[in-house]
Amino acid sequence: MVKVIPLKYGTVFKRVFGQLEVFKAFAKDVVGVDLNISQVQTEYEYPETIGYVKTRYDLFAEDEIGRVIVEIQHVKEADFYDRFLYYHLISLAEQVKGYQAYGFDRAVYTIVVLTSVPQDSSVDFSVAVSHMNPLTEFGRLVEVYPHRLIFLAPRLVNDKTPPLIREWLELIKDSLDEEVDETHYLRPLFQEMIAAMKATTITPEALSEIKDEMAWEMAKTQFHEEGKAEGSQQKAKEIAQQLLDVLDDETISLKTGLTLAQVRQLRQK
């Protein structure tokens, strides 16, 4: 057994899955596409904002044929499904430019990894795939769109989980208790991933980001356990109060939904 930093933390997840060969292999096993890419971008934003809400993708890569997005979330938010549907659709809409014709040059594959199990049983699967292909009155699927939105829940891996995906989910799940049995993973690529998860290989700057994530996740977990609505102003202020010592005002505002003025007011108390 080796000690690792859990893959539930975005900083470490992006560090590990943002490696070029890891990302390509993950996309191949989950989506079934061979990506011809030279880089994977983290915290990617399109040059021009599409729609009314700005989007930023945890991991993003594309070639001339496909666009693959990977998102990581630990605590399931109230807008979980709507949010990632929006992310997925924006990556489709961004491709339609100019006046000549509608058309999507690239297939869009959005992969969402949820590392917790919601108490409301809204997630009871390890793999769920949403596509846009029409279904006729004869029960025939008209396969005209390759685009897919894929939800993965590593904690719920089971004997029905597709074998190629199962190994990835087992590694993610295995990391969540801060230990990994490296003898269980024979692929050299997985051994490299485990090495990248070790605390001794993480920079001080990355460790600082992970500590901030820990504080935020603890606050969110407490928030959810108390059964409060995500939009509650009072609860948002209580969470913000807990984060004042570890996060800056803009980050607290972004995470809690409070305005900068509200956050600064809390800091002055």
DAUR-V140924 format. One line per field, one symbol per residue. ss: DSSP state (A for helix, B for strand, O for the rest). A space follows every 50 residues. Layout:
ss = ???
This chain:
ss = OBBOOOOOOAAAAAAAAOOAAAAAAAAAAAAOOOOOOOOOBBBBOOOOOO OOOOOOBBBBBBOOOBBBBBBBBOOOOOOAAAAAAAAAAAAAAOOOOOOO OOOOOOBBBBBBBBOOOOOOOOOOOOBBBBBOOBBOOOOOBBOOOOOBBB BBOAAAOOOOOOAAAAAAAAAAAAAOOOBBOAAAOOOAAAAAAAAAAOAA AOOAAAAAAAAAAAAAAAAAAAAAAOOOOOOOAAAAAAAAAAAOOOOOAA AAAAAAOOOAAAAAAAAAO
